[in-house]
Amino acid sequence: MAVKTNMLYDAALTPNLAVEFYLGRGWSIEGEFNYAWWKFNSRRFHRIEWGGIEMRRWFGGVNHPSPLSGWFIGAYGMAGNYDIMYGSTGQKSSRSGTKLRENSGLHDLTYSAGVSGGYSMPIGNRLNLEFELGLGYLWGTYDTYNYDPEYNDYHYIDTKKRRYFGPTKVEISLSWLIGNGYKAKTKGGKK
């Protein structure tokens, strides 16, 4: 198995964790979760809760010290919500309504599904650097809202649909390999 963090999300102040289990015969399954709840001031914040699952097929071969090393392809599905504002207008796809919205309460999350490919290379003993790009479809509804400084309150503007096809997953991950599937390379053949 491997425990990972996507350093691109870390750089964007979005803590994340992924766990991948090797199933055998070149197959693995990965689950990931990202969570950030930052508020810098009334007009600048980002809140993200996002998770997903991915099935991978590995093509590492005998030249790699772990079955979770080398080239891979995968299929993934993700879902989550967000509330992001950098200025006077924000966007929100979350579990709570926005003030003055007629039907406040639970509403749609944002979803993504697609195919991915990448490469994981050893950079140390039981440590890999993994690169991944996913192409897929992202969909969901979101609210737009604005901030009213006079009343220190947020007001609903509109509900819109988001539909997007293209890159939906980019990762540069640090991966810690755990378990018996790891085979240290030795000089001079088998020992």
N, C-alpha and C positions, 0 to 999 in steps of 0.2 A: 504494500500500500504506500501511498504518498500523501503528505500534508503540504499544502501549497498556499502561497499568497501572490496575488497579481500586483506587481510593483507599480503598474500604471494606475490602478485604483488607489494604491497607497499614496502615490504622488498627488492624486486628486483629493486627498484627505477622506477617502472612503475605505475604512477597514474592511477586510474581506478574508475569507477562509474557504479553502476547498479541500476535500478529501477524495482520493481516488483509490479504488480497490481493483486489483488485478483478478480477473475471473478465470484465467487460463486460456490456452490456445490463441493467444494474441488479443484477447478482448478485455476491456476494463470498463468500469462505470465510475463517473465522477459526480459528486454533489457539491454545489458551491452556494455561499451566502455572502451578501454585501450589506453593510449597514452604516449609515452616517446620519447624524442628527445634529448638524451644526447650525448655530444662529450667531451671525457676527453683529448684526443690528436689525432694526425693523425692516430694512429694505434689502438686506443681503443675507441669504441663508440657502443651504441646500440640505434636503432630507431625502435619503434614499434607503429603501428596503427592497432588496432584489435577490432572488434565488433561482437556481436551475439545476438541471440534471443533464448529463451527457454520456452517451455510449460511444466508446472508441474502439477502433481496430488498429493494433500496433504492427509495424513492419520492421522491428529493430534488428532481428537476426542475431547471430552468434557474436558479432563484434561489439555488442553493447553489454555493460555489466548488469543491467536490470531489464526486466520485461517492460518497464515503463520508461524506456529510453529509445531514441530513434524517431523515425517518421510515424505519423498516425493520421487517420481520418476519423471523423465522428459526426454524430447527429445530436442536436441539443434542443431543449425547450427551456424557456425561462419565463418568469412572471415576477411582477413587483409593482411598487408604487413609488412616487416621488413628489416632492413639493420644493420647487426651485424658484428663487426670486433674486435677481441682481439688478435692481433699479426699481421703477415704480409699478411694473406689471410682472406677475408671477404665473407659473403654470403648475397645476396640481393634478395628479392622478393617484388618489389615495382613498383610505377607508372613511374619511370624514368629509362632510360637506363644507361648502364655503358660505359665509354669511350672505343672506338674501337669496340664496338659491332655493327654488321652490321645493325641490325634493332632496334636501340634505340627508346625509346618512351614507350607507354603503353604496358604492358604485364601482364601475369596472376598474380592474387593474390593467396594467400594460403587459402585453405578452410578446414573446419573440420565439421563433423556431427557425432552425436552419441547419446547414452542414458546415463542418469545420475541417481544418487541416493544420498540421504543425509539426514541429520538431522539438525533441527534448534531448539535451546533451549534458553529459556529466561535466561538472566544474569542480568537483571535490569528492571526497569519500562520502557517499550517500547523499550527495547534493547535486541537483540538476538545475539547469536553466532551460525554461520551456517557452517556446514561441508559438502562438496560435492566432489564426485569423478565421473568423466565422462569417459566412454570408447567409442572410436569411431575410425573413419578413417580420416586421414589428408592427403591432396594431394595438389600439385601445382608445379610450376617450379620456379627455382631460378638461379641467376647468381653467379658464384664465380669470385672473382677479387683479385688483389693484389695491394699493395701500393708501389710506386716507390719514395724513399726519394730523389733521385737525382733531379727529376723534381717536387717533391711534388704533385704527381698526382696518380690516381687510374686507373688501366687498367683491362679490361675484360679478363677473362681466358676461361670460359666455361659456358654453360647453362645445368642444370641438372633437373631431375624430382625427386620430393620427394613423396614417398608413405609410409605411416606408419599406422599400426593398433595397438591400445593399449590405455593407458591412454592419453587423450587429454585435460582433464580439471580437475584441482585440486583447491579447494577453502577452505579457512578458512576465512569467511567473518564476519564483524561486520555489523549488520542489525538494522536500526532505523525504528521502526514501526510507521506509521502515519495513522490516519483515525479512523472511527467509528467501525471497526472490532475488535478492542482491547477490551477485557473484563478483568478488574482488578479482581484478586482473592480476596475474602473477607472471613474472619474467621466467623464461626458460621452460614454458610448458606447464603441465599439471603438477600439483604438489599433493 
